[in-house]
Every structure is written in structure tokens, then in C-alpha cells.
Amino acid sequence: MPKYRVQLKQGKRTIVEHIEAKSVESVISLYNTLTTMKLTEVLKIEFQDKGTPPIDDYVYQSLFKGFIKNKDSRKVKQIIFHNLKPGVTELDVYNQAMAHLEIDGLSVDGVTATLFKD
């Protein structure tokens, strides 16, 4: 059975749960029947690494923030990456964003207003 990541909200409280169910429709039906919380997100988990995470040696740049944009549609979206590898530059982030990211199905034309935090 597929695994899903489910987000529920009520008031100021947000809960994220993981569940194994038959389908997205089953997840929606289950939570709408059993809980008063509003189901706001159901994501199918395509990849999950159960191994142990690497030790925290603090050899990384703690944060990158920037904006990706599509010039034709004038759409902009914020991107955030945590714990960047040492030596990663703005050019590296730009190249990866151009190769792998989209904004509402549109290609990325640029990365602007970048910030690295150590």
C-alpha cells in the first residue's frame, strides 16, 4: 500500500502525520469521517530513507534563501535550502534551479535576491 504524508489544521494547530492507505480518496474519506480537523494536504511519499542521518559536524552553510522567477508570466517563488555543502556558490544554486525547478509548470529563468547564512 502507498504511504502518504497528511497535514491537518484546526485553529492555530497544525499536525503532520504519516499513514499507509489504499488511495488518496481513502485518506480523505478516513480523516473527513473521523476528525474535526481540516485535511489541508495529502502527499504521496515516493522516496523515504530509513537510514540513520549523518552526524552534525557543523561543516555547512546553514541557510540559503532566494527567489526563482519566470520572466514571461512574471511569477516568482521563494526557495529555501538548509545546510548547504561547503563551497556551494550562488552559481551552483542557479544552475541547479534552472535544471530542476519549475514555477506552476513553467521553466525558471533566473534566481534573484540570494542570501547565504553561515
Secondary structure, 3 states (H helix, E strand, C coil): CCEEEEEEEECCEEEEEEEECCCHHHHHHHHHHHCCCEEEEEEECCCCCCCCCCCCCCCCEEEEEEEEEECCCCEEEEEEEEEECCCCCHHHHHHHHHHHCEECCEECCEEEEEEEEC
